[in-house]
Amino acid sequence: MSDDSAALSIDFLVGFTIFLLAFIWVLSIIPGLLIGLQAFTIDYDAVAYRTGVILVEDPGQKSTNETSWEIATFQQDYNKADVLRFGLAVSREDPNILSLDKVNRFFDNTTFNYPDDYHNRSIFGDYPYRFNISLKYIGSSESVRSVGDVLPEGYGYIRRFVKIKNMSNATIDGSNPSLLKTKGYINGDNETTHVFSILLNNTGLIGEGSLVKDAAYQIIPKQESFMINLTYINSTLFNRESCFNISLNNTIVTDGTRTITFFDPIIDEVPIHMTTPQPVKYNVTIPYNTTANRKGINWEAPQIYIFLTFDLINPTCPGITGSQFLNSTNKTPLDRSFDYNYDFHNVTQPQLRDAVVEVAVW
């Protein structure tokens, strides 16, 4: 007997229902899978962009009250655990203008370890991103500075054009003794010990009365490296060069309350760690940087003085006990310290160099 009722069997209905539910479920999850795959590419670009913004537009942050994470303080040595966030900008008011000291500290792989130290301070997030951060000077043959892994086939990235604020420096040229004597930087006659002093006047450099208001061009001793060059100092002996051997006895730095000794000058182009007086023929360079030489005094004090003490030893000219020499503390009417200031005749001002920062994330 034929069945003409057109009724579907229970088995068919159950099977078709299960198929339909499974089909709907598959359709619902496929877009989610595709969106997830696409999101990783977007996320890499977004993370690279965010990291680039943090590095070139933000000055960074320490766990203490100091605003600069790259320097040691007069209270303690540098401690990377104090660094909460990397940021290479000179200040928030100067985005894309980077501090050379921060750049040097950031790419110092003897201090920070890849990837953890950099991830926790510049990448952030729980996802274990791999990354490469590099800096290259434009129009320069200097090597690219970088931290991170070798770049893979595909990655998200951001490239930012920046300027690097370089250190200031002063050159005191002893081969122009008439100028130095007019300014009161050469004194004495029979003295065998001479003290030359340099003044870093924070009140005039970064105080309310400063001639320069923009941190991108200011001289900021409390958070930036600087260099002092004394050249051809034997010329200041005024024709008594053959009589005396010159030695650098010590270099003292004081904030008016505390005093420290600087042990690492460059003498006649050779870096020296001084434990005893050192002979000098022509030049002495004092390279003061932010990653060392900071503990012991308050670099935010109104005035910082640097005193270099020289001894003159006479092995060849009987009857002559001393000489005029580089000496700004002889208590004469011309007595004055060398002012490390914004006079471009005396001090080479901070200069900006073009560079590119690239952040790649994958």
C-alpha positions in Angstrom: 0.0 0.0 0.0 1.4 3.4 -0.9 1.7 6.2 1.6 0.3 9.4 0.1 0.1 11.4 3.4 3.3 13.6 2.6 4.4 13.3 6.2 8.1 13.3 7.0 9.6 10.7 9.2 10.8 11.5 12.7 14.3 10.3 11.8 14.6 12.7 8.9 13.3 15.7 10.9 15.8 15.0 13.8 18.7 14.6 11.3 17.8 17.7 9.3 17.5 19.7 12.5 20.9 18.6 13.8 22.5 19.4 10.4 20.8 22.8 10.3 22.0 23.7 13.8 25.5 22.6 13.0 25.5 24.6 9.8 24.4 27.7 11.6 27.0 27.2 14.3 29.8 26.9 11.7 28.6 30.0 9.9 28.6 31.9 13.1 32.2 31.1 14.1 33.9 31.5 10.7 33.6 35.3 10.6 35.0 35.4 14.2 38.0 33.3 13.1 38.6 35.6 10.1 38.3 38.7 12.1 40.8 37.4 14.6 43.3 36.7 11.9 42.9 40.2 10.5 43.1 41.8 13.9 46.6 40.6 14.6 47.9 42.7 11.6 45.9 45.7 12.7 47.2 45.2 16.3 50.8 45.1 15.2 50.5 48.4 13.4 48.6 49.9 16.3 51.1 48.7 18.9 54.0 50.0 16.7 52.3 53.4 16.4 51.5 53.6 20.1 55.1 52.7 21.0 56.5 55.3 18.5 54.3 58.0 20.1 55.5 57.1 23.6 59.2 57.1 22.6 59.3 60.3 20.6 56.7 62.5 22.2 57.0 61.6 25.9 60.0 62.3 28.2 59.4 59.1 30.2 58.9 58.6 33.9 60.7 57.5 37.0 59.2 56.0 40.2 60.7 58.9 42.2 59.9 62.5 41.8 62.7 63.3 39.3 61.4 63.9 35.8 64.3 62.4 34.0 64.7 58.6 34.0 68.0 58.5 32.3 70.2 60.0 35.0 71.7 59.0 38.3 70.9 61.3 41.2 73.0 62.9 43.9 71.3 60.6 46.4 72.0 57.3 44.7 73.5 55.6 41.7 71.5 54.8 38.6 68.9 52.0 39.2 67.0 50.7 36.2 64.3 49.4 38.5 63.3 53.1 39.1 62.3 53.5 35.4 58.6 53.1 34.9 58.3 54.3 31.3 60.8 55.0 28.5 60.4 58.2 26.7 63.1 59.9 24.6 61.7 63.4 24.2 63.5 66.4 25.8 60.1 67.5 27.3 56.4 67.1 26.7 56.5 70.6 25.1 59.0 69.4 22.5 57.7 66.3 20.8 60.0 64.7 18.2 63.0 66.4 19.7 65.0 63.7 21.6 67.5 63.9 24.3 70.9 62.4 23.4 71.4 61.2 26.9 68.1 59.3 26.8 68.9 57.9 23.4 72.3 56.7 24.7 70.7 55.1 27.8 67.9 53.5 25.9 70.2 51.7 23.5 72.6 50.7 26.3 72.2 46.9 26.2 74.5 46.6 29.2 71.8 48.2 31.4 68.6 46.9 29.8 67.8 43.4 28.6 65.7 42.6 25.6 62.8 41.8 25.5 61.6 42.1 29.1 63.0 45.5 30.1 61.9 47.2 26.9 58.5 45.4 26.7 57.6 46.5 30.3 58.6 50.1 29.7 57.6 50.9 26.1 55.5 48.1 24.5 53.3 47.2 27.5 50.4 44.7 27.4 50.3 41.0 28.2 50.8 39.7 24.6 54.5 38.6 24.1 55.2 40.8 21.2 58.6 40.6 19.4 59.9 43.9 18.2 62.9 46.0 16.9 63.5 49.6 17.7 66.1 51.5 15.7 67.5 55.0 15.2 69.6 56.3 12.3 71.1 59.7 11.8 70.1 61.2 8.4 73.0 62.0 6.1 75.5 60.3 8.4 77.6 57.2 8.0 77.2 56.3 11.7 75.9 52.9 12.4 72.2 52.3 13.0 71.5 51.9 16.7 68.9 49.2 17.4 67.5 46.9 20.1 65.4 43.8 19.4 65.1 40.9 17.1 66.0 40.6 13.4 63.0 41.7 11.3 60.8 38.8 9.9 58.9 38.7 6.6 55.9 40.6 7.9 55.4 43.1 10.7 53.7 46.2 11.8 55.8 49.4 11.9 55.9 53.1 12.3 58.6 55.5 11.2 59.1 58.9 12.9 61.4 61.7 11.8 63.0 63.3 14.8 65.8 65.7 15.9 68.4 64.7 18.4 69.5 67.4 20.9 73.3 67.0 21.3 75.4 68.1 24.2 76.8 71.6 24.7 80.6 72.1 25.1 83.1 74.8 25.9 86.6 75.2 24.6 89.0 77.4 26.6 91.9 78.0 24.2 95.1 78.7 26.0 96.8 79.7 22.7 95.0 83.0 23.0 96.5 84.1 26.3 95.9 87.8 25.8 92.1 87.2 25.5 92.2 84.9 28.6 94.1 87.4 30.6 91.7 90.2 29.7 88.8 88.1 31.0 90.7 87.3 34.2 91.3 83.6 33.4 95.2 83.9 33.8 96.7 85.1 37.0 99.6 84.7 39.4 103.3 85.1 39.0 105.3 83.1 41.6 102.5 80.6 42.4 103.3 76.9 41.9 99.6 75.9 42.4 96.8 77.3 40.2 93.1 76.8 40.4 90.8 77.3 37.4 87.1 77.4 38.0 84.0 76.9 35.8 80.6 78.1 36.8 77.3 76.4 35.8 74.7 78.9 36.8 71.4 77.0 36.9 69.6 80.2 37.8 70.7 81.9 34.6 70.6 78.7 32.4 67.2 77.4 33.2 65.7 79.8 35.8 63.0 82.4 35.2 65.7 84.9 34.0 67.2 82.5 31.4 67.7 84.0 27.9 66.5 80.6 26.5 63.1 79.3 27.4 62.7 76.3 25.1 64.1 73.1 26.6 65.1 72.0 23.1 67.8 74.6 23.1 68.5 75.2 26.8 71.7 74.0 28.6 70.4 71.8 31.4 73.3 70.5 33.5 71.0 68.6 35.9 69.9 66.2 33.2 72.2 66.6 30.3 75.8 65.8 29.5 78.3 68.5 28.8 82.0 68.8 28.0 84.8 71.3 29.0 87.9 71.4 26.9 91.1 73.2 28.1 93.4 73.4 25.1 97.1 74.5 24.7 97.3 75.3 28.4 101.1 75.4 28.3 100.8 78.6 26.2 99.5 80.4 29.3 103.0 80.1 30.9 104.1 83.1 28.8 107.5 81.9 27.5 108.2 79.8 30.6 107.0 76.6 28.9 110.4 75.1 29.0 110.7 75.8 32.8 107.7 73.9 34.1 106.1 70.5 33.9 102.3 70.8 34.4 100.3 68.3 36.3 96.6 68.1 37.0 96.3 67.6 40.8 92.5 67.1 41.0 89.1 68.2 39.8 86.5 69.1 42.4 82.7 69.7 41.8 80.6 71.4 44.4 77.0 72.6 44.8 78.0 74.9 47.6 77.1 72.4 50.3 78.4 69.0 49.0 81.6 68.3 47.1 82.7 65.4 44.9 85.9 64.5 43.0 85.9 63.9 39.3 88.3 61.0 38.5 88.0 60.5 34.8 89.4 63.3 32.6 90.9 63.0 29.2 94.4 64.2 29.2 96.2 64.8 26.0 93.6 62.8 24.2 94.0 59.8 26.5 91.2 58.8 29.0 92.6 58.7 32.5 91.3 57.3 35.8 93.1 59.5 38.3 94.2 58.3 41.6 97.4 60.5 41.7 98.3 63.8 40.0 98.8 63.3 36.2 101.2 65.2 33.9 99.6 67.4 31.2 101.4 68.7 28.1 98.6 70.5 26.2 95.0 69.6 26.8 92.5 68.5 29.5 88.9 67.5 28.7 86.2 67.1 31.4 83.4 64.9 29.8 80.6 65.1 32.3 77.8 62.7 31.5 74.4 61.8 33.1 75.0 58.1 33.5 77.8 58.6 36.0 79.5 61.3 38.0 76.2 62.5 39.5 76.0 61.0 42.9 77.1 63.2 45.8 75.9 66.7 44.8 72.6 68.3 44.0 72.8 69.2 40.3 69.6 71.4 40.7 71.4 73.8 43.1 71.5 77.4 41.9 75.2 77.3 41.1 77.5 74.4 40.4 81.3 75.1 40.5 84.0 72.9 38.9 87.6 73.5 40.2 90.7 72.2 38.4 93.9 72.4 40.4 97.2 72.4 38.5 100.7 72.1 39.9 103.7 73.7 38.2 107.0 71.7 38.8 110.2 73.5 37.8 113.0 71.1 37.0 115.1 73.3 34.7 115.0 77.0 35.6 116.8 77.8 38.8 115.6 80.9 40.7 112.1 80.8 39.2 109.6 79.5 41.7 106.4 79.9 39.7 104.6 81.5 36.8 101.4 83.0 35.6 99.0 80.3 34.4 95.4 79.3 33.8 94.1 80.6 37.1 90.7 82.3 37.8 90.8 82.2 41.6 93.8 84.4 42.5 91.7 87.0 44.3 92.7 89.9 42.0 90.4 92.5 40.4 90.1 90.3 37.4 89.3 87.2 39.5 86.3 85.4 38.0 85.1 81.9 37.0 84.6 80.8 33.4 80.8 81.2 32.9 79.4 78.2 31.1 76.5 80.1 29.5 74.7 81.0 26.3 77.5 83.2 24.8 78.3 81.3 21.6 81.8 82.8 21.7 82.5 80.8 24.8 80.2 77.8 24.6 79.0 75.7 21.7 75.3 75.6 22.2 73.1 72.4 21.9 72.6 71.5 18.3 69.8 69.5 16.7 70.5 66.6 14.3 68.1 64.9 12.0 67.3 61.3 12.6 64.7 58.6 12.0 63.2 56.3 14.7 61.5 53.1 13.4 59.5 50.8 15.6 58.7 47.3 14.2 56.3 44.9 16.0 55.2 41.3 15.2 
